Amino acid sequence: VNNHLKDGGLFLLDCFNPNIQFIVEGEKEQKEIAKYTTNDGRDILIKQIMRYENKTQINRIEWQYYINGKFDSIQNLDMRLYFPQELDSYLE
């Protein structure tokens, strides 16, 4: 990073600060996270399941989409979590 900064330049890093208690409490429990009606009248329901892998620090999130009460699709997001102490050690 230093090689790319001008003299006196600042390096700013904005990242998600994980709340491990929230993750652990919500783990493996299916939750309804959104419910809305689209402009064209479709009723959308989104359910979420989270699975946190402590060893890899990956939070595996699965969103299940229902349209008009019928299952439509699944979308997955694997999110690597970085904790503040870990980032500090990387930046030293």
NUMARDO-164793 format. One record per atom (N, C-alpha, C): atom name; residue number from 1; x, y, z; residue in three letters. Coordinates in Angstrom, 3 decimals, padded with zeros to 6 digits, always signed. Example, Ala and Ser with C-alpha at 12.3 -4.5 7.8 and 13.67 -1.06 7.14 Angstrom:
PT   name   resi          u          v          w   resn
PT      N      1   +013.190   -005.690   +007.800    ALA
PT     CA      1   +012.300   -004.500   +007.800    ALA
PT      C      1   +013.200   -003.300   +007.800    ALA
PT      N      2   +012.850   -002.250   +007.080    SER
PT     CA      2   +013.670   -001.060   +007.140    SER
PT      C      2   +012.900   +000.030   +007.870    SER
//
This chain:
PT   name   resi          u          v          w   resn
PT      N      1   +000.832   -001.185   +000.000    VAL
PT     CA      1   +000.000   +000.000   +000.000    VAL
PT      C      1   +000.874   +001.245   +000.000    VAL
PT      N      2   +001.915   +001.225   +000.810    ASN
PT     CA      2   +002.796   +002.395   +000.904    ASN
PT      C      2   +003.363   +002.810   -000.440    ASN
PT      N      3   +003.649   +001.845   -001.297    ASN
PT     CA      3   +004.219   +002.156   -002.609    ASN
PT      C      3   +003.263   +002.933   -003.494    ASN
PT      N      4   +001.986   +002.892   -003.197    HIS
PT     CA      4   +000.985   +003.548   -004.034    HIS
PT      C      4   +000.490   +004.867   -003.457    HIS
PT      N      5   +000.944   +005.210   -002.253    LEU
PT     CA      5   +000.514   +006.454   -001.621    LEU
PT      C      5   +001.506   +007.571   -001.883    LEU
PT      N      6   +000.986   +008.773   -002.025    LYS
PT     CA      6   +001.857   +009.946   -002.086    LYS
PT      C      6   +002.419   +010.179   -000.690    LYS
PT      N      7   +003.498   +010.951   -000.595    ASP
PT     CA      7   +004.057   +011.282   +000.714    ASP
PT      C      7   +002.976   +011.918   +001.579    ASP
PT      N      8   +002.815   +011.396   +002.784    GLY
PT     CA      8   +001.808   +011.921   +003.700    GLY
PT      C      8   +000.398   +011.437   +003.400    GLY
PT      N      9   +000.257   +010.574   +002.389    GLY
PT     CA      9   -001.068   +010.068   +002.022    GLY
PT      C      9   -001.625   +009.125   +003.078    GLY
PT      N     10   -002.931   +008.996   +003.096    LEU
PT     CA     10   -003.607   +008.125   +004.053    LEU
PT      C     10   -004.209   +006.925   +003.341    LEU
PT      N     11   -004.174   +005.796   +004.002    PHE
PT     CA     11   -004.821   +004.589   +003.500    PHE
PT      C     11   -006.067   +004.364   +004.345    PHE
PT      N     12   -007.223   +004.411   +003.715    LEU
PT     CA     12   -008.484   +004.190   +004.417    LEU
PT      C     12   -009.049   +002.843   +004.003    LEU
PT      N     13   -009.501   +002.094   +004.971    LEU
PT     CA     13   -010.076   +000.783   +004.709    LEU
PT      C     13   -011.428   +000.719   +005.408    LEU
PT      N     14   -012.460   +000.503   +004.636    ASP
PT     CA     14   -013.809   +000.377   +005.183    ASP
PT      C     14   -014.253   -001.060   +004.981    ASP
PT      N     15   -014.558   -001.733   +006.066    CYS
PT     CA     15   -015.004   -003.118   +005.926    CYS
PT      C     15   -016.039   -003.437   +006.994    CYS
PT      N     16   -016.743   -004.513   +006.770    PHE
PT     CA     16   -017.771   -004.997   +007.682    PHE
PT      C     16   -017.115   -005.490   +008.963    PHE
PT      N     17   -017.607   -005.025   +010.103    ASN
PT     CA     17   -017.102   -005.473   +011.396    ASN
PT      C     17   -018.059   -006.545   +011.921    ASN
PT      N     18   -017.684   -007.814   +011.853    PRO
PT     CA     18   -018.616   -008.888   +012.199    PRO
PT      C     18   -018.986   -008.917   +013.676    PRO
PT      N     19   -020.245   -009.222   +013.925    ASN
PT     CA     19   -020.742   -009.437   +015.275    ASN
PT      C     19   -020.918   -010.946   +015.434    ASN
PT      N     20   -019.957   -011.590   +016.035    ILE
PT     CA     20   -019.955   -013.049   +016.105    ILE
PT      C     20   -021.156   -013.580   +016.884    ILE
PT      N     21   -021.625   -012.843   +017.886    GLN
PT     CA     21   -022.797   -013.285   +018.648    GLN
PT      C     21   -024.024   -013.354   +017.736    GLN
PT      N     22   -024.221   -012.343   +016.894    PHE
PT     CA     22   -025.340   -012.334   +015.947    PHE
PT      C     22   -025.239   -013.512   +014.987    PHE
PT      N     23   -024.033   -013.788   +014.527    ILE
PT     CA     23   -023.825   -014.875   +013.567    ILE
PT      C     23   -024.112   -016.227   +014.216    ILE
PT      N     24   -023.569   -016.443   +015.404    VAL
PT     CA     24   -023.747   -017.728   +016.084    VAL
PT      C     24   -025.212   -017.944   +016.464    VAL
PT      N     25   -025.884   -016.892   +016.947    GLU
PT     CA     25   -027.287   -017.036   +017.340    GLU
PT      C     25   -028.181   -017.318   +016.139    GLU
PT      N     26   -027.837   -016.775   +014.984    GLY
PT     CA     26   -028.661   -016.959   +013.798    GLY
PT      C     26   -028.293   -018.171   +012.974    GLY
PT      N     27   -027.250   -018.859   +013.402    GLU
PT     CA     27   -026.733   -019.972   +012.614    GLU
PT      C     27   -027.727   -021.126   +012.527    GLU
PT      N     28   -027.871   -021.642   +011.327    LYS
PT     CA     28   -028.669   -022.836   +011.025    LYS
PT      C     28   -030.162   -022.655   +011.282    LYS
PT      N     29   -030.570   -021.479   +011.678    GLU
PT     CA     29   -031.981   -021.210   +011.925    GLU
PT      C     29   -032.535   -020.449   +010.720    GLU
PT      N     30   -033.572   -020.991   +010.127    GLN
PT     CA     30   -034.149   -020.315   +008.969    GLN
PT      C     30   -034.966   -019.120   +009.460    GLN
PT      N     31   -034.671   -017.947   +008.878    LYS
PT     CA     31   -035.365   -016.726   +009.270    LYS
PT      C     31   -035.965   -016.061   +008.048    LYS
PT      N     32   -037.125   -015.465   +008.248    GLU
PT     CA     32   -037.733   -014.652   +007.208    GLU
PT      C     32   -037.077   -013.279   +007.286    GLU
PT      N     33   -036.387   -012.868   +006.216    ILE
PT     CA     33   -035.662   -011.601   +006.280    ILE
PT      C     33   -036.287   -010.496   +005.440    ILE
PT      N     34   -037.181   -010.849   +004.517    ALA
PT     CA     34   -037.832   -009.817   +003.706    ALA
PT      C     34   -039.154   -010.339   +003.168    ALA
PT      N     35   -040.099   -009.421   +003.096    LYS
PT     CA     35   -041.408   -009.749   +002.542    LYS
PT      C     35   -041.945   -008.466   +001.926    LYS
PT      N     36   -042.247   -008.517   +000.638    TYR
PT     CA     36   -042.727   -007.310   -000.035    TYR
PT      C     36   -043.512   -007.683   -001.282    TYR
PT      N     37   -044.205   -006.701   -001.830    THR
PT     CA     37   -044.954   -006.876   -003.071    THR
PT      C     37   -044.310   -006.001   -004.133    THR
PT      N     38   -044.041   -006.590   -005.290    THR
PT     CA     38   -043.425   -005.844   -006.387    THR
PT      C     38   -044.466   -004.942   -007.056    THR
PT      N     39   -043.985   -004.022   -007.885    ASN
PT     CA     39   -044.886   -003.108   -008.599    ASN
PT      C     39   -045.879   -003.850   -009.484    ASN
PT      N     40   -045.493   -005.031   -009.960    ASP
PT     CA     40   -046.405   -005.792   -010.827    ASP
PT      C     40   -047.291   -006.764   -010.038    ASP
PT      N     41   -047.292   -006.645   -008.696    GLY
PT     CA     41   -048.229   -007.397   -007.869    GLY
PT      C     41   -047.756   -008.740   -007.345    GLY
PT      N     42   -046.510   -009.117   -007.599    ARG
PT     CA     42   -046.013   -010.398   -007.088    ARG
PT      C     42   -045.621   -010.258   -005.619    ARG
PT      N     43   -046.010   -011.246   -004.809    ASP
PT     CA     43   -045.619   -011.281   -003.399    ASP
PT      C     43   -044.300   -012.030   -003.283    ASP
PT      N     44   -043.301   -011.365   -002.717    ILE
PT     CA     44   -041.959   -011.933   -002.584    ILE
PT      C     44   -041.670   -012.190   -001.111    ILE
PT      N     45   -041.150   -013.370   -000.825    LEU
PT     CA     45   -040.714   -013.738   +000.518    LEU
PT      C     45   -039.289   -014.263   +000.399    LEU
PT      N     46   -038.402   -013.767   +001.254    ILE
PT     CA     46   -037.015   -014.236   +001.256    ILE
PT      C     46   -036.707   -014.803   +002.638    ILE
PT      N     47   -036.248   -016.057   +002.654    LYS
PT     CA     47   -035.825   -016.721   +003.886    LYS
PT      C     47   -034.315   -016.918   +003.836    LYS
PT      N     48   -033.685   -016.866   +005.003    GLN
PT     CA     48   -032.225   -016.956   +005.076    GLN
PT      C     48   -031.797   -018.040   +006.052    GLN
PT      N     49   -030.737   -018.746   +005.665    ILE
PT     CA     49   -030.058   -019.690   +006.555    ILE
PT      C     49   -028.575   -019.324   +006.535    ILE
PT      N     50   -027.962   -019.217   +007.727    MET
PT     CA     50   -026.528   -018.928   +007.817    MET
PT      C     50   -025.818   -020.113   +008.454    MET
PT      N     51   -024.637   -020.401   +007.937    ARG
PT     CA     51   -023.773   -021.433   +008.513    ARG
PT      C     51   -022.366   -020.842   +008.609    ARG
PT      N     52   -021.890   -020.673   +009.826    TYR
PT     CA     52   -020.564   -020.087   +010.025    TYR
PT      C     52   -019.538   -021.190   +010.228    TYR
PT      N     53   -018.446   -021.127   +009.456    GLU
PT     CA     53   -017.349   -022.083   +009.592    GLU
PT      C     53   -016.218   -021.402   +010.355    GLU
PT      N     54   -016.072   -021.776   +011.599    ASN
PT     CA     54   -015.093   -021.150   +012.473    ASN
PT      C     54   -013.664   -021.295   +011.947    ASN
PT      N     55   -013.339   -022.468   +011.432    LYS
PT     CA     55   -011.971   -022.742   +010.977    LYS
PT      C     55   -011.549   -021.817   +009.832    LYS
PT      N     56   -012.450   -021.575   +008.899    THR
PT     CA     56   -012.127   -020.747   +007.726    THR
PT      C     56   -012.631   -019.314   +007.860    THR
PT      N     57   -013.426   -019.045   +008.911    GLN
PT     CA     57   -014.055   -017.746   +009.127    GLN
PT      C     57   -014.936   -017.339   +007.947    GLN
PT      N     58   -015.596   -018.330   +007.361    ILE
PT     CA     58   -016.505   -018.058   +006.250    ILE
PT      C     58   -017.939   -018.219   +006.743    ILE
PT      N     59   -018.737   -017.194   +006.492    ASN
PT     CA     59   -020.159   -017.244   +006.800    ASN
PT      C     59   -020.881   -017.582   +005.502    ASN
PT      N     60   -021.467   -018.761   +005.450    ARG
PT     CA     60   -022.173   -019.215   +004.249    ARG
PT      C     60   -023.652   -018.879   +004.411    ARG
PT      N     61   -024.122   -017.999   +003.553    ILE
PT     CA     61   -025.491   -017.504   +003.628    ILE
PT      C     61   -026.270   -018.034   +002.434    ILE
PT      N     62   -027.454   -018.529   +002.717    GLU
PT     CA     62   -028.334   -019.029   +001.654    GLU
PT      C     62   -029.644   -018.259   +001.734    GLU
PT      N     63   -030.039   -017.646   +000.607    TRP
PT     CA     63   -031.325   -016.961   +000.527    TRP
PT      C     63   -032.260   -017.787   -000.338    TRP
PT      N     64   -033.430   -018.077   +000.180    GLN
PT     CA     64   -034.449   -018.824   -000.554    GLN
PT      C     64   -035.559   -017.851   -000.931    GLN
PT      N     65   -035.834   -017.780   -002.229    TYR
PT     CA     65   -036.827   -016.839   -002.744    TYR
PT      C     65   -038.132   -017.562   -003.050    TYR
PT      N     66   -039.218   -016.989   -002.570    TYR
PT     CA     66   -040.564   -017.498   -002.842    TYR
PT      C     66   -041.350   -016.393   -003.540    TYR
PT      N     67   -042.024   -016.754   -004.618    ILE
PT     CA     67   -042.852   -015.801   -005.353    ILE
PT      C     67   -044.281   -016.314   -005.330    ILE
PT      N     68   -045.173   -015.464   -004.825    ASN
PT     CA     68   -046.594   -015.824   -004.692    ASN
PT      C     68   -046.778   -017.151   -003.957    ASN
PT      N     69   -045.964   -017.347   -002.903    GLY
PT     CA     69   -046.096   -018.525   -002.061    GLY
PT      C     69   -045.423   -019.779   -002.572    GLY
PT      N     70   -044.808   -019.715   -003.744    LYS
PT     CA     70   -044.148   -020.897   -004.314    LYS
PT      C     70   -042.640   -020.673   -004.365    LYS
PT      N     71   -041.896   -021.727   -004.013    PHE
PT     CA     71   -040.436   -021.645   -004.073    PHE
PT      C     71   -039.994   -021.309   -005.493    PHE
PT      N     72   -039.055   -020.358   -005.598    ASP
PT     CA     72   -038.562   -019.942   -006.911    ASP
PT      C     72   -037.088   -020.275   -007.115    ASP
PT      N     73   -036.228   -019.848   -006.174    SER
PT     CA     73   -034.789   -020.029   -006.397    SER
PT      C     73   -034.011   -019.874   -005.098    SER
PT      N     74   -032.726   -020.225   -005.194    ILE
PT     CA     74   -031.784   -020.071   -004.080    ILE
PT      C     74   -030.612   -019.234   -004.565    ILE
PT      N     75   -030.161   -018.335   -003.706    GLN
PT     CA     75   -028.960   -017.554   -003.995    GLN
PT      C     75   -028.018   -017.727   -002.805    GLN
PT      N     76   -026.742   -017.979   -003.091    ASN
PT     CA     76   -025.748   -018.204   -002.040    ASN
PT      C     76   -024.728   -017.080   -002.005    ASN
PT      N     77   -024.275   -016.777   -000.791    LEU
PT     CA     77   -023.205   -015.807   -000.602    LEU
PT      C     77   -022.250   -016.382   +000.433    LEU
PT      N     78   -021.001   -016.585   +000.052    ASP
PT     CA     78   -019.961   -016.997   +000.990    ASP
PT      C     78   -019.156   -015.757   +001.332    ASP
PT      N     79   -019.189   -015.367   +002.607    MET
PT     CA     79   -018.554   -014.124   +003.026    MET
PT      C     79   -017.448   -014.425   +004.033    MET
PT      N     80   -016.220   -014.137   +003.653    ARG
PT     CA     80   -015.078   -014.310   +004.555    ARG
PT      C     80   -015.097   -013.164   +005.545    ARG
PT      N     81   -015.067   -013.480   +006.831    LEU
PT     CA     81   -015.113   -012.460   +007.866    LEU
PT      C     81   -013.705   -012.113   +008.333    LEU
PT      N     82   -013.470   -010.827   +008.466    TYR
PT     CA     82   -012.199   -010.324   +008.985    TYR
PT      C     82   -012.502   -009.547   +010.255    TYR
PT      N     83   -011.852   -009.928   +011.335    PHE
PT     CA     83   -012.065   -009.264   +012.609    PHE
PT      C     83   -011.026   -008.155   +012.776    PHE
PT      N     84   -011.349   -007.100   +013.548    PRO
PT     CA     84   -010.447   -005.945   +013.672    PRO
PT      C     84   -009.015   -006.312   +014.054    PRO
PT      N     85   -008.845   -007.233   +015.003    GLN
PT     CA     85   -007.499   -007.621   +015.440    GLN
PT      C     85   -006.715   -008.239   +014.283    GLN
PT      N     86   -007.417   -008.999   +013.461    GLU
PT     CA     86   -006.788   -009.657   +012.318    GLU
PT      C     86   -006.331   -008.621   +011.290    GLU
PT      N     87   -007.183   -007.652   +011.014    LEU
PT     CA     87   -006.825   -006.606   +010.048    LEU
PT      C     87   -005.634   -005.796   +010.547    LEU
PT      N     88   -005.620   -005.504   +011.851    ASP
PT     CA     88   -004.482   -004.770   +012.416    ASP
PT      C     88   -003.174   -005.505   +012.155    ASP
PT      N     89   -003.176   -006.822   +012.342    SER
PT     CA     89   -001.939   -007.584   +012.144    SER
PT      C     89   -001.529   -007.606   +010.674    SER
PT      N     90   -002.500   -007.632   +009.757    TYR
PT     CA     90   -002.175   -007.606   +008.324    TYR
PT      C     90   -001.559   -006.268   +007.913    TYR
PT      N     91   -001.989   -005.197   +008.551    LEU
PT     CA     91   -001.557   -003.862   +008.143    LEU
PT      C     91   -000.255   -003.421   +008.799    LEU
PT      N     92   +000.229   -004.184   +009.763    GLU
PT     CA     92   +001.490   -003.798   +010.425    GLU
PT      C     92   +002.689   -004.091   +009.554    GLU
//
